[in-house]
């Protein structure tokens, strides 16, 4: 019975954390950012492959990052998207 109650407490804490925080994977590692609303949407997001269009689908994440002072993560992901696009263009031209 004691293990069951302990498991329920741990599960409740994990659920609360999932509802309250975004875990964002960026080029420089993982970042924990408080959500603006309690929701399970975007609990874990890997922003490394994000381009401009992907950010439109994650506006709540963008707002949370802005409030947390992590705008540099959005800018870094955008720079990486541009770099990948240019690399793809240059590699395509080199291929015979």
N, C-alpha and C positions, 0 to 999 in steps of 0.2 A: 504494500500500500504506500509506503514511504517513497519508493522508486517511482510509482505512478504519479504521485503529487509533484515530486521533483521534476519529472518529465513534462508535466503540464505547465509548471512554472517556466522551465527553460523554453518550451514551445511558445508560450505566451510572450516571453521576452523577445524571442526571435521574430515572431510575427510583428510585434510593435516596432522593432528595428527595421524590418522590411517595409512597413508602412511609413516610417518616418525619415528614411535616408535613401539617397541615391548612392550607389557605389559605381564610380566612373573609372573606366580604364582608359588612360591616355598614354601618349608616347613616353611620358616621364614616370609612369607608374599608376597606382590606384589612388583615388581621392574619394573621401566620404563627404557628401554634401547633404545638408538638411533639405527635405522636400518642403514645398510650399503648402501642400495639402496632404492629408493622410490617404494614401492610395498604394496599391501594389504595382501600378504601372511604372515602368522605367526604374525598377529597383536596382538592376545591374545593367549598365550600358557600356559597351565598348565603342568609344568615339574615334578610335584610330582610323577606321575606313570611312568615316563620315565625309560626305561632300555637302554642298549647299542644300541640295534637296532633302537630305536626311534630317537636317536641323528643323525643317518645317514640320516634321512629324513628332518632334520632341520639344515643343515650345515650353512646356512646364519645366523641363530640365534646363533649358536656356535661362528661364527666369530664376530658377533656384541657383544656378551658377552665378548669375549676375548679383543676386542678393548676397551670396557667399564671397563675393570678390574674386571669383575664379573666371573672369572673362578671358583671361589669357589662354585657358583651355580651349575655348571656342575658336579663338583666333589661331591657335596652334593647329587645331584640326583643319581649319580652312586652308591654312598655308600648306599643310601636308597634302590636301586634296588637289590644290593647284600644282604642287610639285609632282604628284603622281600623274596628273594629266599631261603635263609637259614632258615628263620622262617617257610616257607612252607614245607621245607624238614623235619625239626624237628617236626612240627605238624603232618605231614603225618605219621611219625614213631610212634607217640604216639597213633594214632587212631587204635583201635583193629580191 
